[in-house]
Amino acid sequence: MNLFMSKIDEAQEILKALGLPVAQQNEMSALTLLALCDIKENSN
């Protein structure tokens, strides 16, 4: 993934790779994924 992609962008790419419908590849779904995985803004 691109070094400059935000965590939200990366999470959306993961949702896409998992085959979720386009409607679920949004910012809210990405933030939910990050929260469930306990990934914070400053996490590596």
N, C-alpha and C positions, 0 to 999 in steps of 0.2 A: 504494500500500500504506500501511497505517497507520503513522504515525511511531513508534509504540511496539511494533511487531511485532519480535520477535527475528529474528536472521538465520536461525535454524532454522525459525521459522514462515514466513518469506519463502521459504526453500528448499522447504519443503513445498508452498507455494502454486505454486511453479514446477513441481514434480513433478506436481502435479494438473493444471496448465495444459498440460503436455506429454502428458497422457493416460495416465500410468502407472496400473496397477491400484492399488486402495486399499491392498493389502498392501505395496506399495512406496512409499507416501506416508508413511513413518514417520520417526522421528527419526534412525535410523541411515542411511537413504537420504539424508536431508537433510544430515547431517554429511558423508557421502561426497561429495555434490555440492559442498558448500562447500570441502572439501579438494581436490577435483579442480580447482576454479576458483581455488584459492589465496586464498580469502577468509577473512580472520581476523576475530576478534571485534571488533576496533577499526577494521576497514576501513570505508570509506564505501560 
